[in-house]
Structure formats: C-alpha cells, structure tokens
Amino acid sequence: MTSVPERDFKGYGGRPPNVRWPERARVALPFVVNLEEGAELSVSDGDECNEGAYEAVEEVVGYPDLCQDSHFEYGTRAGWRRVAAVLAESRAVATVNACGRAVERSAWLAREAVDQGHEISCHGWRWERHAGMGEEVERRAIARTVAAIREATGVTPVGWHTRSAPSINTRRLPLEHGGFLYDSRRPHAHPRRRGPHGNGEPPDNRRPLDRLCRSDGPVRANAHARSLVRCQSQVASPAMKERGPAQMRTKCPSVASR
C-alpha cells in the first residue's frame, strides 16, 4: 500500500518547464467527452442503490429510478452522435473518458469514436470514486477497464482519469499495470510535472505517468494537452456531468467488482 504523500503547496515555485507545443501553438484546448452510461449505480441493473451524484438530488431508495436511468441512456441513444457531429464539423478530436463497463455495454460507441479519430482513455470500471477502494479491487478495476476498451476498439488506452477522488494507490497501480502515459486526475499542476520518462525522475505518488511533448509518441496532441493543462472543455450530454462532494453517495459499497 502506498503511503499518503506529503502535500505540496509550492509546485514549480514560479518556474514551470518550458512546454513546446507542435507548430509553436500558444494554446492547447482539449475536448473531453465522458462515456459513463451503464456504469453508474442503478437498482435496475441489480445494484444496492441508485446513483446519488447527479444533477438533481432526489434519491429513489429501494426502487428503480427510471427517470435517472433514462437520463443516462440519453447519452448513448442521442447525445453522443450529436456531440460527434459538432466535433466532426469543427474538425476537432476529443478524448473520450470511458468507464470499462460502459464500453462493454456500448462497444459500438467506443469503436465509432476511434474510427472517427478520437482517443479513448480509462475512466474506471464503474462510475465511482476510488478513494478508500481496496488495493486489489482497484488493481482489478484498472485491468478490466483496459481489457474492455482493447476488446471493443483494438486500441490499448494510454490515459487514466478517476471519477472524483482517487485512492492513495491510484497513481502507482496504473504504473504497475503498464502502458499508461498520463493521469489527468490531479488539477493542481499547471502544467503537469514531467514523469519518469520525461526527465529521469523516479516515479512517486505525486508525479504523473506521462511522456510529454513527444512528437513521435503514439498519443495525439490533445492527449498531451490533457496531461499538461487543466483546460478541459466538457462537451457532454446531461448524463455526462458530475456533482460536488456534498452529493457523493455514502450508503453503497464499492461496486468495482460488478
């Protein structure tokens, strides 16, 4: 188990690394679409309770929340293709943060996104925070998410983005799994610190997983941008939103195993 890292209030101390974008661009604006539909808590799917982090705080207890189910289903039934059309019209590519179980249930969407030139990154197996999750449970969740995306698209994801709070192991476990280039969960780094592949520094729980500013790397510039600047434009349907800590569920156990 990873120890709790010491908090860092100084960062780069006013001397961030000199980041060079392709073609000397001065601004990198990444677009992110969250694919979570079917990975949320739902009594209709056999979970112990319904999702509690959503637009409206109106918990339905012990009974299927058909209204909320329909909100999530909107994302795959209509929202995705509307967003994809806008991106195509603008000739923009996006990063699709995808929950493994959502990909498993809507593999066609993940394949369509890749065919259109978008990146697929990991957003956890279920749509749940990882804070407090057991190490072995989290390790399995990471592996299942990668496997689901690879199975659906033929592409191995290189990015990780945990919903809400990560665990103290979340930075280490993707490194152990291998293949990841970045973790976009830490919004306090502007730009992100260079990782073990960037400047030879050893990995620890505060540094990212990324190899940044590599023109020959396998990830497009938008993925690098997500690693470096917290300038995300959330292009999303009503089902693709996340509420604050006050609305996070507290009654249901981790469902990463389901």
ROTI-426273 format. One line per 2 residues: number of its first residue (from 0); their letters; for each residue x, y, z of N, C-alpha, C. Coordinates in steps of 0.2 Angstrom, whole numbers, plus 5000, padded with zeros to 4 digits. Layout:
# ROTI-426273
NUM	A	X Y Z X Y Z X Y Z; ... .
# end
This chain:
# ROTI-426273
0	MT	5004 4994 5000 5000 5000 5000 5004 5006 5000; 5003 5011 4996 5006 5017 4995 5005 5022 5001 .
2	SV	5010 5025 5004 5009 5029 5010 5006 5036 5007; 5003 5039 5012 4999 5046 5010 5005 5051 5008 .
4	PE	5005 5054 5002 5010 5058 5000 5010 5065 5004; 5016 5068 5005 5016 5074 5008 5013 5079 5004 .
6	RD	5009 5084 5006 5006 5089 5002 5011 5094 5000; 5010 5096 4993 5015 5101 4990 5011 5107 4989 .
8	FK	5013 5113 4992 5009 5119 4991 5014 5124 4987; 5020 5122 4985 5024 5126 4981 5024 5125 4974 .
10	GY	5024 5118 4972 5024 5116 4965 5030 5118 4962; 5030 5121 4956 5036 5123 4952 5039 5130 4955 .
12	GG	5036 5133 4960 5038 5139 4963 5039 5145 4958; 5035 5145 4953 5035 5151 4948 5040 5149 4942 .
14	RP	5043 5143 4942 5047 5141 4936 5045 5135 4933; 5039 5135 4930 5037 5129 4926 5042 5127 4920 .
16	PN	5041 5121 4918 5046 5119 4912 5043 5122 4906; 5048 5123 4901 5046 5126 4895 5043 5122 4890 .
18	VR	5036 5122 4890 5032 5117 4886 5032 5120 4879; 5034 5115 4874 5033 5117 4867 5028 5113 4864 .
20	WP	5023 5117 4861 5018 5113 4858 5019 5112 4850; 5016 5107 4847 5018 5107 4840 5016 5113 4836 .
22	ER	5020 5114 4831 5019 5120 4827 5019 5127 4830; 5022 5127 4836 5023 5133 4840 5016 5136 4843 .
24	AR	5011 5131 4843 5005 5134 4846 5005 5137 4853; 5002 5142 4854 5002 5145 4861 4997 5143 4865 .
26	VA	4991 5140 4863 4986 5137 4867 4984 5130 4865; 4983 5126 4869 4981 5119 4868 4974 5118 4871 .
28	LP	4969 5117 4868 4962 5116 4870 4959 5109 4869; 4959 5105 4874 4957 5098 4873 4949 5098 4874 .
30	FV	4946 5094 4871 4939 5092 4872 4938 5085 4875; 4934 5085 4879 4933 5078 4883 4926 5077 4883 .
32	VN	4924 5070 4881 4918 5068 4882 4918 5062 4887; 4914 5062 4892 4913 5056 4896 4908 5051 4894 .
34	LE	4911 5045 4894 4906 5039 4892 4905 5035 4899; 4900 5036 4902 4898 5033 4909 4892 5029 4909 .
36	EG	4888 5030 4903 4881 5027 4903 4881 5019 4904; 4878 5017 4909 4878 5009 4910 4883 5007 4916 .
38	AE	4888 5012 4918 4892 5011 4923 4890 5014 4930; 4885 5018 4929 4883 5021 4936 4879 5016 4940 .
40	LS	4878 5018 4946 4874 5014 4951 4866 5014 4948; 4863 5008 4948 4856 5008 4946 4853 5001 4949 .
42	VS	4848 5002 4953 4844 4997 4955 4841 4992 4949; 4840 4996 4944 4838 4992 4938 4843 4987 4935 .
44	DG	4849 4988 4937 4855 4984 4935 4857 4979 4940; 4853 4979 4946 4855 4974 4951 4859 4977 4957 .
46	DE	4861 4984 4956 4864 4987 4962 4860 4988 4968; 4864 4989 4974 4860 4990 4980 4856 4997 4980 .
48	CN	4859 5002 4977 4855 5008 4977 4856 5012 4970; 4853 5017 4969 4854 5021 4963 4859 5026 4964 .
50	EG	4862 5029 4958 4867 5034 4958 4864 5040 4962; 4869 5043 4967 4867 5048 4971 4871 5055 4969 .
52	AY	4876 5054 4964 4879 5060 4962 4877 5062 4955; 4872 5067 4955 4869 5069 4948 4866 5076 4948 .
54	EA	4863 5078 4943 4860 5085 4943 4855 5086 4948; 4851 5082 4949 4845 5083 4954 4847 5078 4960 .
56	VE	4846 5081 4966 4847 5077 4972 4840 5075 4974; 4838 5069 4972 4831 5067 4974 4832 5059 4974 .
58	EV	4835 5056 4979 4836 5049 4979 4830 5045 4979; 4830 5040 4975 4825 5035 4975 4828 5029 4978 .
60	VG	4825 5027 4984 4828 5022 4988 4824 5015 4987; 4827 5010 4986 4824 5003 4986 4819 5002 4980 .
62	YP	4820 5006 4975 4816 5005 4969 4820 5008 4963; 4819 5005 4957 4822 5008 4951 4820 5015 4950 .
64	DL	4825 5019 4948 4825 5026 4947 4824 5026 4939; 4818 5026 4936 4818 5025 4929 4819 5032 4926 .
66	CQ	4818 5037 4929 4819 5044 4927 4827 5045 4926; 4831 5043 4931 4838 5044 4931 4841 5039 4925 .
68	DS	4838 5033 4925 4840 5028 4920 4840 5031 4913; 4834 5035 4912 4833 5037 4905 4838 5043 4904 .
70	HF	4840 5047 4909 4844 5052 4908 4851 5050 4906; 4853 5044 4909 4860 5041 4907 4859 5038 4900 .
72	EY	4854 5035 4899 4853 5032 4892 4853 5037 4886; 4851 5043 4888 4851 5048 4883 4858 5049 4880 .
74	GT	4863 5049 4884 4870 5050 4881 4872 5045 4876; 4870 5039 4876 4872 5034 4871 4866 5034 4865 .
76	RA	4860 5035 4867 4855 5035 4862 4855 5041 4857; 4857 5047 4860 4856 5053 4856 4862 5057 4857 .
78	GW	4864 5058 4863 4869 5063 4865 4876 5062 4861; 4878 5056 4861 4885 5055 4858 4885 5057 4851 .
80	RR	4880 5055 4847 4880 5057 4840 4879 5064 4838; 4876 5068 4843 4875 5075 4842 4882 5078 4844 .
82	VA	4885 5076 4849 4892 5079 4850 4897 5077 4845; 4897 5071 4843 4901 5069 4837 4901 5073 4831 .
84	AV	4894 5075 4829 4893 5078 4823 4896 5085 4824; 4896 5089 4830 4899 5095 4831 4906 5095 4831 .
86	LA	4909 5090 4833 4916 5089 4833 4919 5088 4826; 4915 5084 4822 4917 5082 4815 4916 5089 4811 .
88	ES	4911 5093 4812 4910 5099 4809 4916 5104 4810; 4918 5104 4816 4924 5108 4818 4931 5105 4817 .
90	RA	4931 5099 4814 4937 5095 4813 4941 5095 4819; 4938 5094 4825 4941 5093 4831 4941 5086 4834 .
92	VA	4946 5084 4837 4946 5077 4840 4946 5078 4848; 4943 5073 4851 4942 5073 4858 4945 5067 4861 .
94	TV	4945 5068 4868 4947 5062 4872 4941 5059 4875; 4939 5053 4874 4933 5050 4877 4935 5046 4883 .
96	NA	4933 5049 4889 4935 5046 4895 4929 5041 4896; 4931 5034 4896 4926 5029 4896 4927 5024 4902 .
98	CG	4921 5023 4905 4921 5018 4910 4921 5011 4907; 4925 5006 4909 4925 5000 4906 4918 4996 4905 .
100	RA	4914 4997 4910 4908 4993 4909 4903 4997 4904; 4904 5003 4904 4900 5007 4899 4902 5005 4892 .
102	VE	4909 5004 4891 4912 5002 4885 4909 4995 4883; 4909 4991 4888 4907 4984 4887 4899 4983 4885 .
104	RS	4895 4988 4887 4888 4988 4886 4887 4992 4879; 4891 4997 4877 4890 5000 4871 4897 5000 4867 .
106	AW	4899 4995 4866 4905 4994 4862 4905 4998 4855; 4899 4998 4852 4899 5001 4846 4901 5009 4846 .
108	LA	4899 5012 4852 4901 5019 4853 4908 5020 4853; 4912 5015 4857 4919 5016 4858 4922 5015 4851 .
110	RE	4920 5010 4847 4923 5009 4840 4921 5015 4836; 4916 5017 4836 4914 5023 4832 4918 5029 4834 .
112	AV	4920 5030 4840 4924 5036 4842 4931 5035 4839; 4934 5029 4840 4940 5028 4837 4941 5028 4830 .
114	DQ	4936 5026 4826 4935 5026 4819 4935 5033 4817; 4932 5038 4821 4932 5045 4819 4938 5049 4821 .
116	GH	4943 5045 4824 4949 5049 4826 4950 5051 4833; 4945 5049 4837 4946 5052 4844 4950 5047 4848 .
118	EI	4952 5049 4854 4956 5045 4859 4951 5042 4864; 4953 5036 4866 4949 5033 4871 4953 5032 4877 .
120	SC	4951 5035 4883 4955 5034 4889 4951 5031 4895; 4954 5029 4900 4951 5025 4905 4948 5030 4910 .
122	HG	4942 5028 4912 4938 5032 4917 4935 5028 4923; 4939 5022 4924 4937 5017 4929 4932 5012 4926 .
124	WR	4932 5006 4930 4927 5001 4928 4920 5003 4929; 4918 5005 4935 4912 5008 4936 4912 5015 4937 .
126	WE	4907 5019 4937 4907 5026 4938 4907 5028 4945; 4913 5027 4948 4913 5028 4955 4920 5031 4957 .
128	RH	4921 5034 4963 4927 5037 4965 4931 5031 4968; 4938 5032 4968 4942 5026 4970 4945 5028 4977 .
130	AG	4943 5033 4980 4945 5035 4987 4943 5029 4992; 4947 5026 4996 4945 5021 5000 4944 5014 4997 .
132	MG	4945 5013 4991 4944 5007 4987 4950 5002 4989; 4949 4996 4990 4955 4991 4992 4959 4991 4986 .
134	EE	4966 4990 4988 4971 4989 4983 4970 4984 4977; 4968 4978 4980 4967 4973 4975 4960 4974 4970 .
136	VE	4955 4977 4974 4949 4979 4970 4951 4984 4965; 4955 4989 4966 4957 4994 4962 4961 4991 4956 .
138	RR	4966 4987 4958 4970 4984 4953 4966 4980 4948; 4961 4976 4950 4957 4973 4945 4953 4977 4941 .
140	AI	4950 4983 4944 4946 4988 4940 4950 4991 4935; 4956 4992 4936 4961 4995 4931 4962 4990 4925 .
142	AR	4963 4984 4927 4964 4979 4922 4958 4978 4918; 4952 4977 4921 4946 4976 4917 4944 4982 4913 .
144	TV	4946 4988 4915 4944 4994 4910 4948 4994 4904; 4955 4992 4905 4959 4992 4899 4957 4987 4895 .
146	AA	4956 4981 4897 4954 4975 4893 4947 4976 4889; 4942 4980 4893 4936 4981 4889 4937 4986 4883 .
148	IR	4941 4991 4884 4942 4996 4879 4946 4992 4873; 4951 4988 4875 4955 4985 4870 4951 4980 4866 .
150	EA	4947 4976 4869 4942 4972 4866 4937 4975 4861; 4935 4981 4863 4930 4984 4859 4933 4988 4853 .
152	TG	4939 4991 4854 4941 4995 4849 4948 4993 4846; 4951 4988 4849 4958 4986 4846 4963 4990 4848 .
154	VT	4962 4995 4852 4967 5000 4854 4968 5000 4862; 4974 5000 4864 4976 5000 4871 4976 5007 4874 .
156	PV	4972 5009 4878 4971 5016 4881 4978 5017 4885; 4980 5024 4884 4986 5026 4887 4985 5032 4893 .
158	GW	4978 5033 4894 4977 5038 4899 4972 5036 4904; 4972 5039 4910 4968 5037 4916 4965 5043 4919 .
160	HT	4959 5043 4920 4955 5049 4924 4950 5046 4929; 4952 5046 4935 4947 5043 4940 4942 5048 4941 .
162	RS	4935 5046 4942 4930 5050 4944 4931 5053 4951; 4931 5059 4952 4932 5062 4959 4938 5060 4962 .
164	AP	4938 5058 4968 4944 5057 4972 4947 5051 4971; 4954 5050 4969 4957 5044 4968 4959 5041 4975 .
166	SI	4962 5035 4975 4964 5032 4981 4972 5034 4982; 4975 5033 4987 4982 5034 4988 4986 5029 4984 .
168	NT	4983 5024 4981 4986 5019 4976 4985 5021 4969; 4981 5025 4967 4979 5026 4960 4984 5028 4956 .
170	RR	4989 5032 4958 4995 5034 4954 5000 5028 4953; 5000 5024 4958 5005 5018 4957 5003 5013 4953 .
172	LP	4996 5011 4954 4994 5005 4951 4993 5005 4943; 4992 5011 4940 4992 5011 4933 5000 5010 4930 .
174	LE	5004 5013 4934 5011 5012 4933 5013 5005 4933; 5011 5001 4938 5012 4994 4939 5009 4990 4933 .
176	HG	5003 4992 4931 4999 4989 4925 5003 4990 4919; 5006 4996 4918 5010 4997 4912 5006 5000 4906 .
178	GF	5009 5003 4902 5006 5006 4896 5003 5013 4896; 5002 5016 4902 4999 5022 4903 5004 5028 4902 .
180	LY	5002 5033 4899 5006 5039 4898 5005 5045 4902; 4998 5045 4904 4996 5051 4908 4991 5049 4913 .
182	DS	4990 5053 4918 4984 5053 4923 4982 5060 4923; 4976 5061 4922 4973 5068 4922 4969 5070 4928 .
184	RR	4970 5066 4933 4965 5067 4939 4968 5073 4943; 4974 5075 4943 4977 5080 4948 4976 5087 4945 .
186	PH	4971 5091 4947 4970 5098 4943 4975 5103 4946; 4979 5102 4951 4983 5107 4954 4990 5108 4950 .
188	AH	4991 5104 4946 4998 5105 4942 4997 5109 4936; 4999 5115 4935 4999 5118 4929 5006 5121 4927 .
190	PR	5009 5118 4922 5007 5111 4919 5009 5105 4923; 5007 5099 4921 5009 5093 4925 5016 5093 4925 .
192	RR	5018 5089 4931 5025 5088 4932 5027 5082 4927; 5033 5083 4924 5036 5078 4920 5037 5071 4924 .
194	GP	5036 5066 4921 5036 5059 4924 5043 5056 4923; 5043 5050 4925 5049 5046 4924 5052 5045 4917 .
196	HG	5048 5046 4912 5050 5045 4905 5052 5052 4903; 5050 5058 4906 5052 5064 4904 5058 5067 4906 .
198	NG	5061 5066 4912 5067 5069 4914 5071 5064 4919; 5069 5058 4919 5073 5053 4923 5071 5053 4930 .
200	EP	5066 5057 4933 5065 5057 4940 5061 5051 4941; 5062 5048 4947 5059 5042 4949 5051 5043 4950 .
202	PD	5047 5038 4949 5040 5039 4950 5038 5039 4957; 5034 5043 4959 5031 5043 4966 5023 5045 4965 .
204	NR	5020 5045 4971 5013 5046 4971 5011 5053 4969; 5016 5058 4968 5014 5065 4966 5015 5066 4959 .
206	RP	5019 5062 4955 5021 5064 4948 5017 5060 4943; 5015 5062 4937 5011 5059 4933 5014 5053 4929 .
208	LD	5011 5050 4925 5013 5044 4921 5015 5046 4914; 5016 5052 4913 5016 5054 4906 5023 5055 4903 .
210	RL	5023 5054 4896 5029 5056 4892 5026 5062 4888; 5029 5068 4890 5026 5074 4887 5030 5077 4882 .
212	CR	5026 5080 4877 5030 5084 4872 5034 5080 4867; 5031 5074 4866 5035 5069 4861 5031 5070 4855 .
214	SD	5034 5072 4850 5031 5072 4843 5031 5066 4840; 5035 5061 4842 5035 5054 4839 5031 5049 4843 .
216	GP	5027 5052 4849 5024 5047 4853 5017 5045 4850; 5014 5040 4853 5008 5037 4850 5002 5041 4851 .
218	VR	5002 5046 4856 4996 5050 4858 4996 5056 4854; 4990 5058 4852 4989 5065 4848 4990 5070 4853 .
220	AN	4991 5076 4850 4992 5082 4854 4987 5083 4860; 4980 5082 4858 4975 5083 4863 4976 5079 4869 .
222	AH	4979 5073 4869 4980 5069 4875 4986 5072 4879; 4991 5075 4875 4997 5078 4879 4994 5084 4882 .
224	AR	4989 5088 4879 4987 5094 4882 4983 5092 4889; 4979 5086 4889 4976 5085 4895 4981 5083 4900 .
226	SL	4987 5081 4899 4992 5080 4904 4995 5086 4906; 4995 5091 4902 4999 5097 4904 4995 5103 4907 .
228	VR	4989 5104 4904 4985 5110 4906 4978 5107 4908; 4975 5110 4913 4968 5109 4916 4964 5114 4912 .
230	CQ	4963 5113 4906 4959 5117 4902 4954 5113 4898; 4950 5109 4902 4946 5104 4898 4939 5108 4897 .
232	SQ	4937 5107 4891 4930 5109 4889 4926 5103 4889; 4921 5103 4894 4917 5097 4894 4911 5097 4889 .
234	VA	4912 5094 4884 4906 5093 4879 4902 5087 4881; 4896 5088 4884 4893 5082 4886 4886 5083 4886 .
236	SP	4882 5077 4886 4875 5077 4887 4873 5078 4894; 4867 5079 4896 4865 5079 4903 4867 5073 4907 .
238	AM	4868 5068 4904 4870 5062 4908 4878 5062 4909; 4882 5067 4907 4889 5067 4907 4891 5072 4912 .
240	KE	4888 5073 4918 4890 5078 4922 4891 5075 4929; 4895 5078 4933 4897 5076 4940 4896 5081 4945 .
242	RG	4893 5079 4950 4892 5084 4956 4897 5084 4961; 4897 5089 4966 4902 5090 4971 4901 5085 4976 .
244	PA	4906 5086 4981 4907 5081 4986 4901 5080 4991; 4897 5085 4991 4891 5085 4996 4886 5080 4993 .
246	QM	4886 5079 4987 4881 5074 4984 4884 5068 4982; 4890 5066 4985 4893 5060 4983 4889 5054 4988 .
248	RT	4888 5049 4985 4885 5043 4989 4889 5041 4995; 4885 5039 5000 4889 5037 5006 4886 5030 5008 .
250	KC	4881 5028 5005 4877 5022 5008 4879 5015 5004; 4882 5016 4998 4883 5010 4994 4890 5008 4994 .
252	PS	4892 5002 4995 4899 5000 4995 4902 5000 4988; 4909 4999 4987 4912 5000 4980 4909 4994 4976 .
254	VA	4907 4996 4970 4904 4991 4965 4909 4989 4959; 4916 4990 4961 4921 4989 4955 4921 4982 4953 .
256	SR	4919 4977 4958 4919 4970 4956 4913 4968 4952; 4908 4973 4951 4902 4971 4947 4902 4974 4940 .
# end
